[in-house]
Amino acid sequence: MSQSERLQYIDTAIREKGIVTVKEVAQKFEVSPRTVKRDIEYLRERINAPVEYVTHKKGYCYSLPFDYFTYKNERILLFYIFLTKLIESPTHFPFIDKSIIHSIKKYVKAQYLPLISKISYEIEEWEELNIALFSKLFAALRDNVIVTIQYADAKGAATKRDISPQHFIHYEGRWYCIAYDEHKKQLRTFLLSRIKDATLQNKKQSKVLSNDELQKYIGSTYGIYKGSSGQKVCIRFYEPVSNIVKKQVWHPQQTMSQGSDKMYGNYIELVLPVYHPQELLGKILRYGKHAEIVSPKEIRQQWLDAINEAYTRFCQKK
C-alpha cells in the first residue's frame, strides 16, 4: 500500500484512539518499523502535523488539534475546481499547462467526480493580459536589462519610459509591473494594460533591488490592510448585510461587536486597521445604504463626499 494510505491510517488511529504505535502500523501494512518512523517524520516536516511521542504509552499522538486529513477529499475536490476555473481566465494563470490540472484530477476520489459539475467558482472582473508583452517584460526581469515602454496615463496619452522590471504582482484582477524608473531614479508601479509597446534594450539595469526592499514597497502599496502607518476604521453594517459580514474575516486583527440604532435597527460594528482608505471607500460603497463608516472623521467625510458627488452628478436636475 502507498504512503498516503499509511498516513491516513496513522491520522485516523490517533484521532479515534488517541495513540498509535510503530508496531501497529508496521504490522497493518507489512512494512518495517523504519518505514513507519519515516512516515511520522514526513507528517512532522512536510505537513506540519503536531505529532509527539508519549513515552509511557510507547506511541504517538497529536499535541494540538489537527484536521489536515479529516476533510482531505473535500479539499482536493475544491482545489481542483478552483484551479479549473482560474485556468479559464488567462490573466490569472497565463502560462499554465492544462496537463497539470489533469494530474491533480487523479487525486479526486471516484465518488467525488460527479460533484465537479455541482460546484461553481466565479471570478470577479479582470483585465485581459497581453502575453507577448508580459513575455518581454519577463525577459527584462530575467536578464536584468532595461526595457523601453510606451505608457498611457488614465486619459490615454502615452509617454516613453525606460524601466527596469523588478517584480510582477496580480492584484484584484489586474497585473502590475513594479519597476525601477531609470529617469526618475525610483520605484514605480505600471499597470500592464496601459503599456502600449515594449522594446528590450541591450543595456543592463542601473539598479537591482533586494527582495526585502521590494517586499517593503509592496507592503506599503498594495492592499487595503497592508502598510506601515494604518489607522483604525469603524464600520457599521445594518441588516440584512450584517448577517453576511458577521461571518467574514477582513483582517486578522479585526474586532466585531453588535449594537442597535433607534433609526436603522440592529447592526454589526467592525473595527480594523486600514492603510489605503480609497480602496476601502470603494468596498463600502458596494453595500449601499446598508453600510456606514463611523470613524475616523476624515475617512467618514470622504465616504459622505463620494455619496454626495454621485447624487449631485446623477440625481439633481440640471
N, C-alpha and C positions, 0 to 999 in steps of 0.2 A: 504494500500500500504506500501511497505518496506521503511526503512530509506534511502537506496541508491537512490530510486526514488525521495524522498523529497530533498535530497542533490543535485541531478541532476537538479531538478526544481529551487531550490534556486540559483544555479550557472547560469543557463540559464536566469533567470529573472534579475539577476544583470548585466550580460553581454549585454542583449538586451535592458533593460530599465534603467540600471544604479542604480537601487534601488529595494529592496524587503522588504516587511513588514511582521511582525509576523502574523498579522491578515490575510493577503492574503494567506499565506502558510497554516495556520490553517484551513481556510475555504475550500481551494482547496482539502486538504487531510482528512478533517473532524477529525482533531486531536486537542489537547489542545495547547494553547499558550506556556505552559511549555515544551511540547514535541518539539516544533519548536525551542525554545531557547536552548534546549539540542542539537538539530541538529547543530545549529550555533556554539555552544561551541565545538562540535565534529570537525567541519570544522577548527576551530582555533587550537585546541590542537593536533588532530590526523593527519590532512592533511596539517597543517601549512598554511591554507588559510588566506590571509591578510584582514579578514573581520572586518569592523569597523562600529559603529553605528553613523548615522548622525542625530543629534538632531532635526534640523529644518525640516527634511523630515520624521522624525519618522520611519526610515528604515535603512537597512544595505546595504553597498556597499563594493567594493574592494579598498583598499588604494594603492595597487600596482598591476601590471599586473599579472594575474593568469590564467593558462590554464590547470590545472590538469584534469578537466572533458572534456575539448574540444576534446581530442583525446583518451578518455578512452578506447573505444572499440579496437582501433588500438593498443594501448599499451598492453592491456591484450592479444590480439592475438599474438603479437610479443614476449611477455614474455613467453607465453605457448610454442611457437615454440622453443625459446631459451632453456628453461628447458628440453624440449623433446629431443633436440639434445645433451645437456650436459649429460643426463642420459644414452645415448648410450655409453659414454666414462666412464668406471669405475674408471679412475684416477681422474676425476673431482668431481663426487658425488658417492663415493664407497658404501655408505650405504643408499642411498635414497630409499624410498618406492614408487613404481610406483603409489600407490593409491593417493599419494599427487598430482601427475601430473593429474590424472583423476579428482580430486576435483577442480583443477584450471580450467580444461576444461569446467566445468559447468558455469563459468563466461563468457565464449566466446559466444557472441550472435549468434543465429542460422544462420543469414545471413552471418556471417563471417566464419563459419565452412568449407565451400567449399574452402576457401582461404588457409587452412592449407597446402594442398598439393602443393600450388603455391608459397610457400616461403621456402627458404632453408637457413640454417645457418651452415656453415662449420667451423670446429675446426682445428687449425694447429696441427702439430705433438705433440705427448705426449709419455711419458714413462708409461708402464704398472705398475700398483700398486699391490704389494703383500699384499692382505687384511689381511692375517693371521699375517704377520709381523707388519703391521700397528696396528692391534689389540693389539699385545704385547706391542708395544711402547706406545700406548694409555693407556694401563693398568698401565704402569710405571708412566706415567704423572698423571693419576687419583689418584694412591695410593702413590705418592711421594717416589717411590723406584728406586733403581739402576737397570739398565739392562746391561748385558754384550753382546757386539755385535762383529761380525767379519766384519770388514770394509775394502773394497777393494779400493786401490788407482786407479789412471787413467790407470795404466798398468795391473790392475787385481790382484796385490799382496795384500793379506788380512792380517790385524793385529788385535789383540784383544784390545778392548776398553771397559772401564767401564764408562757409561754415565748416566746422569740424564735428561731425556726429559723435556723440559720447554715449547716448542711451536712447532706447525706444521704450515707450510706455503706452499701453492701451488703457484708456480711461473713459468710462461712460459711453462706449460705442465709437470712440474716435482714437486714431493713432496719432501720437505726438513724437517728435524727434527733439531730444534735448541736445543742443549742440553749442560749441564754443564759437561765438561770432568773432571772426578774425579781424574785423574792422573795429567793432566796439569793445573788443577785448573782455568779454564777459559771457557767462552762460545765458542762453536764451532758449525759449521753447517755441517750436514751429509745428503748426498743425499740418499734417501731411496732405490733407485735402486742399490746402491753399498753396502748395508747392506746384507750380505750373511746369517747371522744367528743371532738370539737374544734369550737370556735366562734371564728371570726375576730373580732377587736376593731378598732374604729375608733380605734386608738391606735398611734403609732409606737414602734418598738423603742427602748429606752433606750440600747442599745449594739450596734454592728455591728463585729464583729471583722475584722481583716485576714486575708488568705489565709495569711500567714506564721504568725500566731497559731493559726489553725485547723490548719494542717499540723503544727505543733509538738504540738498536743493530740492529733491523730490518730496521729502517730508514737509517742506515749508511751502510747497506749490500746489500739490495735488491732494484733493480730498477735503471735505468739509471739516473732518475731525482730526486732521493731521497738521502739525506745525509746531512752532516754538513759542508762540505768545497768544494762546487762545483765551477766551472768556466764557464764563458760564451763561448759557442761554436757557430761559424758561419758556416752555411752550405748553399751551393747553389744547387738548383735543376733546371735542364735545361729541356726544352720541349722534349718529351711530359709529363714527370714525374711531371713537375712543375704544370701542370693543375690539378693533383690529390692532391699533397701535399698542395696546397694553401687552400684547404678546410678542412685540418686536424688540429687537436689541439694536439700537442705533450706535451705541458706544459702550465699551466695557465699563466705563466709569459713570454711566448714567444712573440717575435715581428717578423713581416713579412713585407718585402718590395720587390719591383720589380726593375729589372735592366736589362741591356743588355750588352753582351760581343761581341766584334768585331769578335771573332773567333767562339764562341759557341752559340751565339744568346741570346734570352730572357731567364731570369731566375727568380726564386723566392728565396729570401735570408731569411733564417730562423735563428734567434738568440735565444738561450735558455740556461738555466743553466744545466750543466751536472756533475754528481758526479762519474760515473763509465764509463770512456772512452772506455774500452774494449767492453762493451755491445753496445755502440754507434757505434763503428767501424763495428761490425757485421751487424748492422742495415743499415748503409750507404752503405756498400759493396753490399748489395742486389740490390741496384739501379744501379749498374754497372757504365757505362760511363755517366749516366745522373745526378750523384750527386758528389759534391766536398766539402770536408772540407776545409774551407778557413783559419780559425784561431780557437784557438791559434796555434803557430808554432809547439809546441811539439806534439799536437794531430794530426795536419796535417801530420807531419812526420811519425807518427805511421801508419796513413792511407796509405801513399805512400809506406812505408816499407812492409805493408801487400800485396799491389798490386805487388810490385817488387818480393817479396818472392814467390808468386803464379806464376808469369811469369817465374822466374828462374827455378822453380821446374817442371813446366809442359810445357813450351813453348821453352825454349832454348835447342838446340841439345846437347846431352851428348857426 
